[in-house]
């Protein structure tokens, strides 16, 4: 299958959409916008994965498998243990392939804002102290830095398995949302 760009027409009405990209690329925001535009169920994987005190929830994989069986949804393409289940059911993958500086700038800004405002994330969790970036090898900022190239390679390896729409930069995201996604099919996906 060809790698599609922001102006390329979609070959089908997307009903089960994965959004891939690095931490801080805007996956969750794009999922929300797609869900609104196409009237799809939006499932946030982080809310299913993280339990209190940043512990993984044991029912995560079961819950993902259950919603993946639904006819329509949009979610992030993350968490190694459930990627195969999601990929098996998805019909479209939207790849946020933003430049490294854009992604890291967004990730740093988001992390600082969440910490400073003590934003509750999932199940009572909050961003840890900003100093923990120096002591925690899995801190979100360090994670975003070290996984950037790996995420790109992972998505490129899927081009022959699923329709992949590659969007580089926010202007391309807006163009795709207003163009191919908005115009595909006359009826709303159900």
ZIPETA-V290818 format. One record per residue. N is the residue number from 1. OMEGA is omega in degrees with one decimal (NA if undefined). NEAR is the number of other C-alpha atoms within 10 Angstrom. Layout:
n=[N N]
omega=[OMEGA OMEGA]
near=[NEAR NEAR]
This chain:
n=[1 2 3 4 5 6 7 8 9 10 11 12 13 14 15 16 17 18 19 20 21 22 23 24 25 26 27 28 29 30 31 32 33 34 35 36 37 38 39 40 41 42 43 44 45 46 47 48 49 50 51 52 53 54 55 56 57 58 59 60 61 62 63 64 65 66 67 68 69 70 71 72 73 74 75 76 77 78 79 80 81 82 83 84 85 86 87 88 89 90 91 92 93 94 95 96 97 98 99 100 101 102 103 104 105 106 107 108 109 110 111 112 113 114 115 116 117 118 119 120 121 122 123 124 125 126 127 128 129 130 131 132 133 134 135 136 137 138 139 140 141 142 143 144 145 146 147 148 149 150 151 152 153 154 155 156 157 158 159 160 161 162 163 164 165 166 167 168 169 170 171 172 173 174 175 176 177 178 179 180 181 182 183 184 185 186 187 188 189 190]
omega=[179.5 174.0 -176.4 176.8 -173.3 -178.9 -177.2 177.7 177.5 -177.5 -179.3 173.8 -178.3 -178.0 178.6 -169.2 172.2 175.1 -177.6 176.8 180.0 171.7 -179.8 -177.5 -179.6 -178.3 -177.1 179.1 179.6 176.5 178.9 -178.1 177.2 -179.5 179.5 -176.0 -175.5 -179.1 179.5 172.7 178.4 178.9 179.3 -175.7 179.4 -178.9 176.2 -174.2 -170.9 172.1 178.6 179.6 176.3 176.0 177.8 178.9 -177.3 -177.8 -176.0 -175.6 178.7 179.7 177.7 178.8 -179.4 -179.2 178.7 177.0 178.7 -178.1 -177.8 176.0 171.5 -179.7 178.7 175.9 -178.5 -177.7 -175.1 -173.9 -178.3 179.9 -180.0 179.3 -179.6 -179.2 179.5 -177.3 -175.8 174.8 -177.7 174.6 176.7 -174.6 174.5 -176.2 -178.5 175.8 -177.9 -178.8 178.8 -177.9 -177.9 176.1 177.8 -177.2 178.5 -179.7 179.5 -177.8 179.3 179.9 179.8 -179.0 -177.7 -178.9 -179.2 -179.9 174.6 -178.4 -176.8 175.9 176.0 -178.0 175.2 174.9 177.8 176.8 179.1 178.1 -177.6 175.0 -179.7 -174.6 -176.1 -177.7 178.9 177.4 -174.6 179.2 177.7 178.5 179.6 -179.7 -172.1 -177.3 -175.4 -178.5 179.7 179.1 178.9 -179.7 -179.5 -178.6 179.8 179.2 -176.5 -173.4 179.5 -176.1 -171.4 173.9 -180.0 175.4 -177.9 -179.9 -178.0 179.4 -175.1 178.7 178.2 175.9 -178.7 179.7 -179.4 179.3 -177.6 -176.3 -174.3 -178.7 -178.1 -173.1 -177.3 179.4 178.5 180.0 177.2 176.9 179.8 NA]
near=[10 10 14 18 20 22 16 13 15 20 11 11 18 23 22 24 26 24 23 27 25 27 21 21 25 19 23 21 11 20 25 17 16 22 20 12 15 21 16 24 21 20 19 15 18 16 13 18 20 19 17 12 11 14 11 13 13 12 10 18 16 11 13 18 14 9 14 22 15 12 14 21 25 29 27 24 23 19 12 8 10 17 15 12 15 22 19 12 18 23 18 23 25 25 26 25 21 21 12 15 9 14 23 21 13 16 21 15 13 14 20 15 13 16 16 12 10 13 14 12 13 16 15 12 16 18 21 15 12 14 9 14 15 10 9 13 11 12 17 19 20 14 15 21 15 13 14 18 12 10 18 16 11 12 19 13 9 15 16 11 12 16 22 25 25 23 22 15 15 14 10 17 20 13 16 21 17 14 16 18 20 15 14 17 13 8 9 14 18 12]
